[in-house]
Amino acid sequence: MIIRNRHKNWDWLFFWRKSSQLSAPQLVQNTRNLALQTTDQNNVKHYTPDASSKSTANDDKLQGIHHIIAVGSGKGGVGKSTVSVNLALALQQLGARVGLVDADILGPSIPGMLGIPTGEPPATTSDGKMIPAERHGLKVVSMGMLTGDDKPAVLRGPMVGKYLKMFVSGVHWGQLDYLILDLPPGTGDTQLTLAQSMPLSGVVIVTTPQAVSLKIARRGLRMFEKVQVNILGIVENMRTFTCPHCGENTDIFRHGGGEQMSQDLSVPFLGALPLDIDVVTGGDEGRPIVVDQPMSVSAKVYSAIAAALVAQVQAAITVLKPFVWQWDSNEGTPGWIEGAAKPAGSKIIPTGSEKTPIGLLRRDPRTLSILWEDGHRDDFDVRDLRLACHCALCVEEMSGRKLLDPKTIRSDVSPQKIVSIGNYAIQFDWSDGHNSGIYSFKDLRALGARAAAKSIDNV
């Protein structure tokens, strides 16, 4: 039997007040059959503040989850959560194993849309893994399940990030093909935390057709591009309203804006959803349209969007996986995949990205080599990399003035550890104790180009 908390004292939820570190356990590595079984009665206990664990979202900690897909919008009120719920269920109807995280920690809405009770602390396994709620076969985690409808989660930005990581890497998900993350509006802490700490397969951007929504959705899309998260596609929501009495179509929020944006930005268009009163009613009553009316127009569109999304995910697989690389021992090396290179000149295969690495190599103790998807290779002297740090301790943020004096950096400085940061950067722990710099792949490619130009000048 799963034992749940019978007390209505929510002080335990804010256990971070008692501990400086919020941690989440390593995910269980179960087979698909084990993931579908009922949890062992003797292995389950109540979720308490003392359930401790480690929270690192590298690939090793997320075994069992094949793809993590974010659903964002940049703007509130475009139906992003409704799309997330129904898209997750449509993926499930295609035969996928799917989980859903309500990543809007401060404004959760997923429990209501799925009819999941709120204010009931979840149970955990004996090793501290939170057991997600299940509805229509979909595994779900939300802050709303913990706090209740009238209990706001009053949290600062860093704590929001910690809860988000816990909801992904501290949950007994079992085996999943897709974990859908329903993001809050904006381009702030939550989005940056995900891009830096989760191995995202990509993001779906939801917008309505009118100009004000498109402008903000465009900014949200550009934010994900900046941190090199694959844009899997755009969904245009609330395109057309069809009168149930006379059948006349009315474009209340205009028509085709999302599709036009996808063409302008050269990103996939996944589909357009109608403005449907049954979607609204079903969402309010915990009956998502995909399961409540599977033969409706809206449900069929969701199925088509899900199929298009699967195709985009398969085409956008990232070559390098998240890594923690010990420089001296070469343990955890990311790999070097020359076969994935797409150099210019082919009439069949498009040229690869000049900002996507497909190999990192310790060529010798003083040289880091990076192979880019377009086939180009850069060799970096590690001391030059240390001198190129752009963190606030090394470069004045407002003026760009260099604060780091090269004379203070020893000639034998070297990396101790190199860690991947999302899909867009790496971070170094240096032998001189410095570790606050993030090196984006864009900056590394530019640094390589400058070094090559300087070398030519010196010949």
C-alpha positions as CSV (number, residue, x, y, z in Angstrom):
1,M,0.0,0.0,0.0
2,I,1.2,3.5,-0.8
3,I,1.2,5.5,2.4
4,R,0.3,9.2,2.0
5,N,0.5,12.1,4.4
6,R,-2.7,12.5,6.4
7,H,-1.7,15.9,7.9
8,K,-2.5,19.2,6.4
9,N,0.7,20.9,7.5
10,W,2.6,22.2,4.4
11,D,5.7,23.4,6.3
12,W,7.5,20.4,5.0
13,L,7.2,21.7,1.4
14,F,9.6,24.5,2.2
15,F,12.2,22.3,3.8
16,W,14.9,24.4,2.0
17,R,14.6,26.8,4.9
18,K,16.2,24.1,7.1
19,S,18.8,23.0,4.6
20,S,21.0,25.0,2.2
21,Q,20.8,22.3,-0.4
22,L,17.8,20.9,-2.1
23,S,18.7,17.5,-3.7
24,A,17.0,14.9,-5.8
25,P,18.0,11.2,-6.1
26,Q,19.4,9.3,-9.1
27,L,16.7,8.0,-11.3
28,V,15.9,4.3,-11.2
29,Q,17.2,2.3,-14.2
30,N,14.2,0.0,-14.8
31,T,13.1,-2.0,-17.8
32,R,9.9,-1.1,-19.5
33,N,8.1,-4.0,-17.8
34,L,9.3,-2.9,-14.3
35,A,8.2,0.7,-15.1
36,L,4.7,-0.5,-15.8
37,Q,4.3,-2.6,-12.7
38,T,2.7,-1.4,-9.5
39,T,5.2,-0.2,-7.0
40,D,6.2,-2.8,-4.4
41,Q,4.2,-2.1,-1.2
42,N,7.3,-2.6,0.9
43,N,9.3,-0.2,-1.1
44,V,7.1,2.9,-0.8
45,K,7.1,5.5,1.9
46,H,5.7,8.9,2.4
47,Y,7.5,11.8,0.7
48,T,9.1,13.8,3.5
49,P,11.6,16.7,3.8
50,D,14.3,14.2,4.8
51,A,14.1,12.3,1.5
52,S,17.6,13.3,0.2
53,S,19.5,12.7,-3.0
54,K,21.7,14.2,-5.6
55,S,20.4,16.5,-8.3
56,T,22.4,16.4,-11.5
57,A,20.7,16.2,-14.8
58,N,23.4,14.7,-16.9
59,D,22.7,11.8,-19.2
60,D,23.8,9.2,-16.7
61,K,21.2,10.4,-14.2
62,L,18.4,10.4,-16.8
63,Q,18.7,6.9,-18.1
64,G,15.3,5.6,-19.1
65,I,14.2,8.9,-20.6
66,H,14.9,8.9,-24.3
67,H,13.8,12.5,-25.2
68,I,13.1,15.6,-23.1
69,I,10.9,18.1,-25.0
70,A,10.1,21.6,-23.8
71,V,6.9,23.4,-24.8
72,G,7.2,27.1,-24.6
73,S,5.6,30.3,-25.8
74,G,7.3,33.4,-24.4
75,K,3.8,34.7,-23.7
76,G,1.0,33.6,-21.4
77,G,-2.5,33.0,-22.5
78,V,-1.8,31.2,-25.8
79,G,-3.0,27.8,-24.6
80,K,0.5,26.3,-24.1
81,S,-0.5,24.1,-21.2
82,T,-3.5,22.8,-23.1
83,V,-1.2,22.0,-26.0
84,S,1.2,20.3,-23.7
85,V,-1.4,18.0,-22.1
86,N,-3.1,17.0,-25.4
87,L,0.2,16.7,-27.2
88,A,1.5,14.3,-24.5
89,L,-1.7,12.2,-24.8
90,A,-1.5,12.2,-28.6
91,L,2.1,10.9,-28.4
92,Q,0.9,8.2,-26.0
93,Q,-1.8,7.2,-28.5
94,L,0.9,6.7,-31.1
95,G,2.3,4.0,-28.8
96,A,4.9,6.1,-26.9
97,R,5.6,6.0,-23.2
98,V,5.1,9.6,-22.0
99,G,5.6,11.7,-18.9
100,L,4.6,15.3,-18.3
101,V,6.2,17.9,-16.0
102,D,4.3,21.1,-15.1
103,A,7.4,23.3,-15.2
104,D,5.4,26.4,-14.3
105,I,6.4,26.0,-10.6
106,L,4.7,29.3,-9.5
107,G,1.6,28.9,-11.6
108,P,0.8,25.2,-12.1
109,S,-2.3,24.4,-14.1
110,I,-1.8,20.8,-15.3
111,P,-3.5,19.0,-12.4
112,G,-6.8,20.8,-13.1
113,M,-6.6,20.0,-16.8
114,L,-6.1,16.3,-16.1
115,G,-8.4,16.0,-13.1
116,I,-5.6,15.2,-10.7
117,P,-6.3,15.9,-7.0
118,T,-4.2,18.8,-5.6
119,G,-2.7,19.2,-2.1
120,E,-1.9,15.5,-1.7
121,P,1.9,15.0,-1.2
122,P,3.1,12.2,-3.4
123,A,4.6,9.0,-2.1
124,T,8.2,8.0,-2.8
125,T,10.1,4.8,-3.1
126,S,12.5,3.6,-0.4
127,D,15.4,5.4,-2.0
128,G,13.6,8.7,-2.2
129,K,12.2,8.8,-5.7
130,M,9.0,10.7,-6.0
131,I,6.2,8.6,-7.6
132,P,4.3,10.6,-10.3
133,A,0.6,10.8,-10.5
134,E,-1.0,8.9,-13.3
135,R,-4.0,9.9,-15.4
136,H,-5.1,8.3,-18.7
137,G,-1.8,6.4,-18.6
138,L,0.2,9.6,-18.5
139,K,2.7,10.1,-15.7
140,V,2.6,13.6,-14.3
141,V,4.4,15.8,-11.7
142,S,3.3,19.3,-10.8
143,M,3.8,21.8,-7.9
144,G,0.0,22.0,-7.8
145,M,-0.1,18.4,-6.5
146,L,2.0,19.5,-3.5
147,T,0.5,22.8,-2.6
148,G,-3.2,22.8,-3.4
149,D,-5.2,25.4,-5.2
150,D,-5.2,28.0,-2.4
151,K,-1.6,27.5,-1.3
152,P,0.8,29.5,-3.4
153,A,4.4,28.5,-3.7
154,V,6.3,31.6,-2.7
155,L,9.9,30.9,-4.0
156,R,12.8,32.9,-5.3
157,G,14.4,32.2,-8.6
158,P,17.1,29.8,-7.4
159,M,14.6,27.7,-5.5
160,V,12.3,27.5,-8.6
161,G,15.3,26.0,-10.5
162,K,15.9,23.5,-7.8
163,Y,12.3,22.3,-7.7
164,L,12.4,22.0,-11.5
165,K,15.5,19.8,-11.5
166,M,13.9,17.7,-8.7
167,F,10.7,17.3,-10.8
168,V,12.8,15.9,-13.7
169,S,15.7,14.0,-12.1
170,G,14.2,13.1,-8.8
171,V,11.1,11.3,-10.0
172,H,10.5,7.5,-10.5
173,W,9.6,7.9,-14.2
174,G,10.7,4.4,-15.3
175,Q,11.2,4.1,-19.0
176,L,9.9,7.0,-21.1
177,D,10.1,7.7,-24.8
178,Y,9.2,11.4,-24.2
179,L,9.1,13.7,-21.2
180,I,7.2,16.8,-22.0
181,L,8.0,20.0,-20.0
182,D,5.2,22.6,-19.9
183,L,7.2,25.8,-19.4
184,P,6.0,29.1,-17.8
185,P,5.9,32.2,-20.0
186,G,9.0,34.3,-20.6
187,T,12.7,33.7,-21.1
188,G,13.9,33.8,-17.6
189,D,15.3,31.5,-14.9
190,T,13.3,28.4,-15.7
191,Q,14.1,28.4,-19.4
192,L,17.8,29.1,-18.7
193,T,18.0,26.4,-16.0
194,L,16.6,23.8,-18.5
195,A,18.9,24.9,-21.3
196,Q,22.0,24.6,-19.0
197,S,21.2,21.5,-17.0
198,M,18.9,19.2,-19.0
199,P,19.7,17.3,-22.2
200,L,16.8,18.7,-24.2
201,S,16.0,17.1,-27.5
202,G,14.3,20.3,-28.5
203,V,11.5,22.8,-27.9
204,V,8.0,23.3,-29.4
205,I,6.9,27.0,-29.6
206,V,3.2,27.7,-29.2
207,T,1.7,30.9,-30.4
208,T,-1.7,32.4,-31.5
209,P,-1.9,34.1,-34.9
210,Q,-2.2,37.7,-33.8
211,A,0.8,40.0,-34.0
212,V,1.3,40.7,-30.3
213,S,1.6,37.0,-29.6
214,L,3.9,36.3,-32.6
215,K,6.4,39.0,-31.6
216,I,6.8,37.5,-28.1
217,A,6.9,33.9,-29.3
218,R,9.6,35.0,-31.8
219,R,11.7,36.3,-28.9
220,G,11.1,33.1,-27.0
221,L,12.2,31.1,-30.0
222,R,15.4,33.2,-30.4
223,M,16.3,32.6,-26.8
224,F,16.3,28.9,-27.4
225,E,18.3,29.3,-30.5
226,K,20.8,31.3,-28.6
227,V,21.5,28.4,-26.2
228,Q,21.4,26.0,-29.2
229,V,18.2,24.1,-28.3
230,N,16.7,22.5,-31.4
231,I,13.5,24.2,-32.5
232,L,11.3,21.2,-33.3
233,G,8.5,23.3,-34.6
234,I,5.8,25.9,-34.2
235,V,2.2,25.2,-33.2
236,E,-0.4,27.8,-34.1
237,N,-3.2,27.7,-31.6
238,M,-6.7,29.2,-31.7
239,R,-6.6,29.8,-35.5
240,T,-10.2,29.6,-36.5
241,F,-13.5,29.4,-34.6
242,T,-16.3,27.5,-36.3
243,C,-19.8,28.4,-35.1
244,P,-21.6,25.3,-33.8
245,H,-25.0,26.7,-35.0
246,C,-24.4,28.0,-38.5
247,G,-21.0,26.5,-39.4
248,E,-19.4,29.9,-40.3
249,N,-15.7,30.3,-39.7
250,T,-14.4,33.3,-37.9
251,D,-10.7,34.1,-37.4
252,I,-11.0,35.8,-34.0
253,F,-7.2,36.0,-33.5
254,R,-6.4,36.4,-37.2
255,H,-5.2,33.5,-39.3
256,G,-1.9,32.0,-40.3
257,G,0.5,34.0,-38.2
258,G,2.3,31.0,-36.7
259,E,2.7,29.4,-40.1
260,Q,4.1,32.5,-41.6
261,M,6.6,32.9,-38.7
262,S,7.8,29.3,-39.3
263,Q,8.5,30.2,-43.0
264,D,10.2,33.5,-42.1
265,L,12.5,31.8,-39.5
266,S,13.0,28.5,-41.5
267,V,11.7,26.3,-38.7
268,P,9.2,23.4,-39.1
269,F,5.5,24.2,-38.8
270,L,3.8,21.4,-36.9
271,G,0.2,22.4,-37.4
272,A,-2.7,24.7,-36.6
273,L,-5.3,24.1,-33.9
274,P,-8.9,25.5,-34.1
275,L,-10.5,27.6,-31.3
276,D,-12.7,24.9,-29.9
277,I,-15.2,25.4,-27.1
278,D,-15.0,21.6,-26.3
279,V,-11.2,22.0,-25.7
280,V,-11.9,24.8,-23.2
281,T,-14.7,22.9,-21.4
282,G,-12.8,19.6,-21.3
283,G,-9.7,21.4,-19.9
284,D,-11.7,23.0,-17.1
285,E,-13.3,19.7,-16.2
286,G,-10.2,17.5,-16.4
287,R,-11.2,15.8,-19.6
288,P,-8.6,16.6,-22.3
289,I,-10.1,16.6,-25.8
290,V,-7.7,13.9,-27.1
291,V,-9.1,11.3,-24.8
292,D,-12.6,12.7,-24.3
293,Q,-13.5,13.2,-28.0
294,P,-10.8,11.3,-29.9
295,M,-12.8,11.6,-33.2
296,S,-13.1,15.4,-33.0
297,V,-11.4,17.8,-35.4
298,S,-9.1,19.1,-32.6
299,A,-8.1,15.6,-31.5
300,K,-7.2,14.6,-35.0
301,V,-5.1,17.8,-35.4
302,Y,-3.3,16.9,-32.2
303,S,-2.6,13.4,-33.6
304,A,-1.1,15.0,-36.8
305,I,1.0,17.4,-34.7
306,A,2.3,14.5,-32.6
307,A,3.3,12.5,-35.7
308,A,5.1,15.6,-37.1
309,L,6.9,16.1,-33.8
310,V,8.1,12.5,-33.7
311,A,9.6,13.0,-37.2
312,Q,11.3,16.2,-36.1
313,V,12.8,14.6,-33.0
314,Q,14.2,11.8,-35.0
315,A,15.8,14.2,-37.4
316,A,17.3,16.4,-34.7
317,I,19.1,13.9,-32.6
318,T,22.1,15.4,-30.9
319,V,25.4,13.6,-31.6
320,L,27.3,14.4,-28.3
321,K,25.6,13.4,-25.1
322,P,26.0,15.3,-21.8
323,F,29.4,14.7,-20.2
324,V,31.6,15.3,-17.2
325,W,35.2,15.0,-18.5
326,Q,38.2,14.5,-16.2
327,W,41.0,16.1,-18.1
328,D,44.1,14.4,-16.6
329,S,42.7,10.9,-16.6
330,N,40.6,11.4,-19.8
331,E,37.7,9.7,-18.0
332,G,34.3,10.7,-19.4
333,T,35.7,11.9,-22.7
334,P,32.8,13.1,-25.0
335,G,33.9,11.3,-28.1
336,W,35.1,12.1,-31.6
337,I,32.6,11.2,-34.4
338,E,34.1,12.1,-37.7
339,G,31.4,10.2,-39.5
340,A,28.9,12.8,-38.4
341,A,30.7,15.7,-40.2
342,K,28.8,17.4,-43.0
343,P,31.4,19.4,-44.9
344,A,30.5,21.9,-47.6
345,G,30.4,20.8,-51.2
346,S,27.8,18.0,-51.1
347,K,24.9,18.4,-53.4
348,I,22.8,15.9,-51.3
349,I,23.6,16.6,-47.7
350,P,23.3,20.1,-46.3
351,T,26.5,21.6,-44.7
352,G,26.7,21.0,-41.0
353,S,26.5,23.7,-38.4
354,E,29.7,25.6,-37.6
355,K,28.6,25.9,-34.0
356,T,27.7,22.3,-33.2
357,P,30.6,20.1,-32.0
358,I,30.7,16.5,-32.9
359,G,33.9,15.7,-31.1
360,L,36.1,16.9,-28.3
361,L,39.5,15.4,-27.8
362,R,42.5,15.8,-25.4
363,R,45.1,15.8,-28.2
364,D,47.9,16.3,-25.6
365,P,48.0,17.6,-22.1
366,R,48.1,21.2,-23.4
367,T,45.7,21.0,-26.4
368,L,41.9,20.7,-26.6
369,S,40.7,19.8,-30.1
370,I,37.1,20.4,-31.2
371,L,35.6,18.9,-34.4
372,W,32.6,20.9,-35.7
373,E,29.7,19.5,-37.7
374,D,30.8,21.3,-40.8
375,G,34.0,19.3,-40.7
376,H,36.3,22.1,-39.4
377,R,38.7,21.4,-36.6
378,D,40.1,23.8,-34.0
379,D,43.0,23.1,-31.7
380,F,43.1,25.3,-28.6
381,D,46.0,25.8,-26.2
382,V,44.5,25.4,-22.8
383,R,46.2,28.5,-21.4
384,D,44.7,30.5,-24.2
385,L,41.3,29.2,-23.2
386,R,41.9,30.2,-19.6
387,L,42.8,33.7,-20.8
388,A,39.7,33.9,-23.0
389,C,37.3,33.5,-20.0
390,H,34.4,36.0,-20.3
391,C,32.9,35.6,-16.8
392,A,32.3,38.6,-14.6
393,L,35.5,38.0,-12.7
394,C,37.6,38.2,-15.9
395,V,35.7,40.8,-17.9
396,E,33.7,43.9,-16.7
397,E,30.1,43.1,-17.8
398,M,29.0,46.7,-18.7
399,S,32.1,48.0,-20.5
400,G,33.7,44.8,-21.7
401,R,37.0,45.9,-20.1
402,K,39.3,43.0,-19.3
403,L,39.9,42.5,-15.6
404,L,42.1,39.4,-15.9
405,D,45.9,40.2,-16.0
406,P,47.6,37.5,-18.2
407,K,50.7,37.8,-16.0
408,T,48.7,36.3,-13.1
409,I,48.0,33.1,-15.1
410,R,50.7,30.5,-14.8
411,S,52.0,28.9,-18.0
412,D,51.2,25.4,-16.8
413,V,47.5,26.2,-16.0
414,S,45.3,23.4,-17.2
415,P,41.7,22.1,-16.9
416,Q,40.9,19.7,-14.2
417,K,37.3,19.0,-15.4
418,I,35.2,20.0,-18.4
419,V,31.4,19.8,-18.2
420,S,28.8,20.2,-20.9
421,I,26.3,23.0,-20.4
422,G,23.1,22.1,-22.2
423,N,23.6,21.9,-26.0
424,Y,25.4,25.2,-26.3
425,A,28.5,25.5,-24.1
426,I,31.1,23.9,-21.8
427,Q,32.4,24.9,-18.4
428,F,35.9,24.4,-17.1
429,D,37.3,23.8,-13.6
430,W,40.8,25.1,-13.8
431,S,43.9,24.1,-11.9
432,D,44.2,27.7,-10.5
433,G,40.8,27.3,-8.8
434,H,38.8,29.3,-11.4
435,N,35.5,27.7,-12.4
436,S,32.9,30.4,-13.1
437,G,33.4,30.8,-16.9
438,I,31.0,29.3,-19.5
439,Y,32.4,29.0,-23.0
440,S,29.6,28.9,-25.6
441,F,30.3,26.9,-28.8
442,K,29.7,30.2,-30.7
443,D,32.5,31.9,-28.8
444,L,34.8,28.9,-29.1
445,R,34.4,28.9,-32.9
446,A,35.1,32.6,-33.1
447,L,38.1,32.2,-30.9
448,G,39.4,29.5,-33.2
449,A,38.9,31.7,-36.2
450,R,40.8,34.6,-34.5
451,A,43.7,32.2,-33.6
452,A,43.9,30.9,-37.2
453,A,43.9,34.5,-38.6
454,K,46.7,35.5,-36.2
455,S,48.7,32.5,-37.1
456,I,48.5,33.4,-40.8
457,D,49.5,37.0,-40.0
458,N,52.6,35.7,-38.2
459,V,53.8,33.6,-41.1
